[in-house]
Amino acid sequence: MDYSSSKNQLARDEFKLAQPPNYGEMQYHRFEMLNKAPPPDEKPPKPKVLKHLQLQPTITGPMDASLAVKELTEEEQCEFFAHYSRLKILKITNWDNITDNVMRCISFTMSEQLEEIDLSYSNIAATQLEIIACRFHKLQIVRLTCCPKLGGACMNILARFAGTTCVELHVNKCQQFATEPLLWLAGNSGFQQPKMAKIHSLDLSDCPLDPDGLINVGTCCKNLQFLNLQECTKINDKSLIIFLTSLNKKLKLLNLV
């Protein structure tokens, strides 16, 4: 009987060997073994990175990373931002340069979740803005106060990637804001350009805004409720009347002082 059982088992083994390999089953067992493997040991943050992580004990924000950008190297900055994948409010102000690699790290780590970003008083340029903006899906508030390189190309990028979500825009003290950036904001430059039509709060104070720039704002921002034109000395009564008549009577506060 033992001999017969052994013979039958041998026959079954020979039958299995004659069958073509089941690659699906092999792959399944391979994945099963990987899942059972112990997770790799995570390296602790570098001392300087740990210091800044402790200064920002938050998950969703708001988080001010301005000091981290000033004090950390490029590699350390990437490591720092990699810890905030669920961040919703990010502030990085008063910087001269952030490398493209760091911008990509921010983009891949948190841009899809960001609802508010503040890059005021910085040298943000169109190439960098496009890196960080290409994954914007939920961005509602943008603060770009006193950014000297902020021009038409930057507004085109914001219109393309945040035009359907942005409701509050601060571009005050930006010296390129005369006409061209507002043409891009309003979708009036080029053919079938995207526009930032959902904006209800817009700060253009202390910009060299000319009458045509203001009129373009009126053609686009039909939901505008709050507009700051303080120190916009080139605006005249005629352009202001055209602007006001182009709105849908939703404007609640207009600052001209």
C-alpha positions in Angstrom: 0.0 0.0 0.0 2.9 2.3 0.8 4.4 1.5 -2.5 1.2 2.3 -4.3 0.8 5.6 -2.6 4.3 6.6 -3.4 3.8 5.6 -7.0 0.6 7.7 -7.3 2.4 10.7 -5.7 5.2 10.3 -8.1 2.8 10.3 -11.0 1.2 13.5 -9.7 4.6 15.1 -9.4 5.5 14.1 -13.0 2.1 15.5 -14.2 2.8 18.8 -12.5 6.3 19.0 -14.0 4.8 18.5 -17.5 2.5 21.5 -17.1 3.5 24.9 -18.4 4.5 27.3 -15.5 1.6 29.3 -14.0 3.2 32.8 -14.1 0.1 34.4 -12.4 0.4 32.1 -9.4 4.2 32.6 -9.2 3.7 36.4 -9.2 1.1 36.1 -6.5 3.4 34.1 -4.2 6.2 36.6 -4.9 4.0 39.5 -3.8 2.9 37.5 -0.8 6.5 37.0 0.3 7.2 40.7 -0.2 4.3 41.7 2.0 5.5 39.4 4.7 9.0 40.9 4.6 9.8 43.2 7.5 9.6 46.9 6.5 13.0 48.6 5.9 14.5 50.5 8.7 13.7 54.3 8.4 16.6 56.6 9.0 16.0 59.2 11.6 16.0 62.8 10.4 19.2 64.7 10.3 19.8 66.9 13.4 19.2 70.2 11.5 16.1 68.8 9.8 14.8 67.4 13.2 15.2 70.9 14.7 12.9 72.4 12.1 10.4 69.6 12.2 10.1 70.2 16.0 9.5 73.9 15.2 6.6 72.9 13.0 4.6 70.3 14.9 1.7 70.2 12.4 0.0 67.8 10.0 -2.3 70.0 7.9 -0.8 73.4 8.8 -0.6 76.3 8.7 3.2 75.9 8.4 5.8 78.6 8.0 8.8 77.0 6.3 10.6 80.4 5.6 13.3 79.7 8.3 13.8 76.2 7.1 14.5 77.3 3.6 17.0 79.9 4.8 18.9 77.5 7.1 18.8 74.1 5.4 20.7 72.8 2.4 18.9 71.6 -0.7 19.0 68.0 0.4 17.8 68.9 3.9 15.0 71.0 2.6 13.7 68.1 0.5 13.9 65.8 3.6 12.0 68.4 5.6 9.2 68.9 3.1 8.8 65.1 2.6 7.3 64.9 6.2 4.3 67.0 5.3 2.3 65.1 2.8 -1.1 66.2 4.2 -0.3 69.9 4.5 -3.1 72.3 3.4 -1.6 75.7 4.3 2.1 76.5 3.4 4.0 79.7 3.9 7.5 80.3 2.4 8.3 84.0 2.3 11.4 86.4 2.1 13.6 84.1 0.1 16.0 84.8 -2.8 16.3 81.3 -4.3 14.8 77.9 -4.0 16.1 75.2 -6.3 13.9 73.4 -8.8 14.6 70.2 -7.0 13.1 71.5 -3.8 10.1 72.9 -5.7 9.6 69.4 -7.2 9.7 67.9 -3.8 7.1 70.3 -2.6 5.0 69.6 -5.6 5.1 65.8 -5.3 4.7 65.8 -1.6 1.9 68.3 -0.9 0.7 70.4 -3.9 -2.4 68.2 -4.5 -3.6 68.9 -0.9 -2.7 72.6 -0.7 -5.6 75.0 -0.2 -3.5 78.1 0.6 0.0 79.1 -0.3 2.0 82.2 0.6 5.2 83.0 -1.4 5.2 86.7 -0.7 8.4 88.8 -0.7 10.2 86.2 -2.8 11.9 85.9 -6.2 9.4 83.3 -7.4 9.7 83.1 -11.2 7.5 81.5 -13.8 9.6 78.3 -14.2 9.5 77.6 -10.5 5.8 78.5 -10.2 4.9 76.1 -12.9 6.8 73.2 -11.1 4.8 73.7 -7.9 1.5 74.7 -9.5 1.2 71.8 -12.0 -0.4 69.6 -9.3 -2.7 72.2 -7.8 -6.2 70.7 -7.4 -7.6 72.4 -4.3 -5.8 75.7 -4.1 -8.1 78.5 -3.0 -5.9 81.3 -1.6 -2.8 82.6 -3.2 -0.5 85.3 -1.6 2.2 86.7 -3.8 2.7 90.1 -2.2 5.8 92.1 -3.4 7.2 89.5 -5.8 9.4 91.4 -8.4 9.4 88.6 -11.0 5.7 88.1 -10.9 4.4 88.9 -14.4 2.2 87.8 -17.3 3.8 84.3 -17.5 3.1 83.7 -13.8 -0.5 84.7 -14.1 -0.9 82.4 -17.1 0.4 79.5 -15.0 -2.0 80.3 -12.2 -4.9 80.6 -14.5 -4.1 77.2 -16.1 -3.6 75.3 -12.8 -5.7 77.2 -10.2 -8.2 79.1 -12.3 -11.1 76.8 -11.4 -10.4 76.8 -7.6 -8.7 80.1 -6.6 -11.1 82.5 -4.9 -8.6 84.9 -3.2 -5.6 86.4 -4.8 -3.1 88.9 -3.3 -0.6 90.4 -5.8 -0.2 93.8 -4.1 3.1 95.6 -4.4 4.0 93.7 -7.6 5.6 96.2 -10.0 4.9 94.3 -13.2 1.1 94.5 -12.6 0.1 97.2 -15.0 -1.8 95.5 -17.8 -0.2 92.2 -19.2 -0.6 90.1 -16.0 -4.2 91.1 -15.7 -4.8 90.2 -19.4 -3.7 86.7 -18.5 -5.7 86.6 -15.3 -8.8 87.6 -17.3 -8.1 85.1 -20.2 -7.9 88.0 -22.6 -4.5 87.3 -24.0 -4.4 84.7 -26.8 -7.1 82.4 -28.0 -9.4 80.5 -25.5 -7.0 81.1 -22.6 -8.1 79.9 -19.1 -9.1 82.6 -16.7 -9.4 83.1 -12.9 -13.2 83.7 -13.0 -14.0 82.5 -9.5 -12.0 85.1 -7.6 -14.1 87.0 -5.1 -11.3 88.8 -3.2 -8.5 90.6 -5.1 -5.7 92.8 -3.7 -4.0 95.0 -6.3 -2.9 97.8 -3.9 0.3 99.6 -4.7 0.5 98.2 -8.2 1.2 100.4 -11.3 -2.2 99.4 -12.5 -3.3 101.3 -15.6 -7.0 101.9 -16.7 -6.9 99.0 -19.2 -5.7 96.6 -16.5 -8.6 97.5 -14.3 -11.1 97.1 -17.2 -9.8 93.6 -17.8 -10.4 92.6 -14.2 -14.0 93.7 -14.7 -14.5 91.5 -17.8 -13.3 88.4 -15.9 -14.1 88.6 -12.2 -17.9 88.7 -12.2 -17.9 87.2 -8.7 -15.7 89.9 -7.2 -16.8 91.0 -3.7 -13.7 92.6 -2.3 -11.2 94.7 -4.3 -8.2 96.7 -2.9 -7.0 99.5 -5.2 -5.2 101.5 -2.6 -2.3 103.5 -4.0 -3.2 102.6 -7.6 -2.6 106.2 -8.7 -3.1 105.7 -12.5 -6.7 104.7 -12.2 -9.1 107.4 -13.5 -12.8 107.9 -13.1 -13.7 106.7 -16.6 -12.0 103.3 -16.2 -13.5 103.0 -12.7 -17.0 103.6 -14.0 -16.5 101.0 -16.9 -15.2 98.6 -14.3 -18.1 99.0 -11.9 -20.7 98.7 -14.6 -19.1 95.4 -15.9 -19.6 93.6 -12.6 -22.7 91.7 -11.5 -23.4 94.0 -8.6 -21.7 91.6 -6.2 -19.0 94.0 -5.1 -19.3 94.7 -1.4 -16.0 96.5 -0.6 -13.8 98.7 -2.9 -10.8 100.4 -1.3 -9.5 103.4 -3.2 -7.8 105.3 -0.3 
